[in-house]
């Protein structure tokens, strides 16, 4: 993932999976379905990266951007991450 690539689709899918309420969402609940398919599509371009790593890396990027945060129970959105 060294090259600049557009991860906006993956970011949107992650944010949809993380509920806007204060109930933490575990990684296993985030990584699945359409999001997993998008990670596998990205993996086809980057053969040395496991598909789930794309989700993991984007979670960290969204955390650093202040849109989500991690708690003991899982991932939750911050006020900045809640979109109307």
Secondary structure by P-SEA (a helix, b strand, c coil): ccccccaaaaaaaaaaacccccbbbcccccccaaaaaaaaaaaaacccccaaaaaaaaaaaaaaacccccccccbbbccccccc
